[in-house]
Amino acid sequence: MAFQNKNLSVIAYANGFTLWHYSANETLTAITTAGYFDGVKTLMNTGDIVIINASDNTSIKKVAVSGNVSVADLA
């Protein structure tokens, strides 16, 4: 499946930082593929955090925007 805008919501926003929530009936591997969130790349910023509820796992990821949107584990 592809990204579904209806499954993305803002939990909190302050000072240019956004905490997102995304839930979908897809695997975490599919959702965390680089470019998956490109449909909303004008809304997401590097340093944002996404809580992802996937069909096989739940994870918290940080956002990077450099041409494409990518997500990675929090360090």
N, C-alpha and C positions, 0 to 999 in steps of 0.2 A: 504494500500500500504506500501511498504518498502522504506527505504532510497534510494534515487537516486543520485549517485555521480554527475551526470550532472547538478543537481540543486544547488550544493554547489559551491560558489566562494569566493576567497579572495578579500577583498576590500583594506585592508592595512596590512602590516607586518613591524614590527620594534622591535628590541631588544628582540626577543623571544615572542612578543605579536602579535596575529593575530586578525583582525576584519573580521568576516565571514558574508556572506549573503546566506540564504537558502530559496528557494521558492518552494512550492509544493501544489498540489491540494489535500491537506489533512487538517484535523482539527489541531488546535494548540495542543490540548490534545494528539493526535497521535504522532505528531512530537516531543513533549517534554517528551515523555515516556523514562525512563532511558534505555540506551542501543541503542536507535534509531540511534545514530551516531557512533556506535561501528565499523562500516566498515572503518572509517577514524580516529580511535583513535590514530594511530601513528602520525597523522598530527595535532591533537588538543591538547592543553595544558590547564591545570587549569589556570583560569584567562582570557582566551580568551573570546571574546564577539561574539554572533551570532545574527544578525538581521534576524528574521523569518517572512516571508510572507506566512501565511497559508490561507486556503480557507475561514476560518471564523474569522480571526483576524490577526493582525500584532503585534509582540512583540520583545523586545530586552532582551536577556538572557545571563547570564554568564555561562561559561563552567567549569565543574569539571571532572577530570579524575582520577578515582581510581578503576582500574579494568575495569569498564564500563564507558562510557561517559554519563554524565547527565547534564542537563541544568536547571537553576533556575532563578527566577526573580533577577534583580539587586537590591542590598540592599543599 
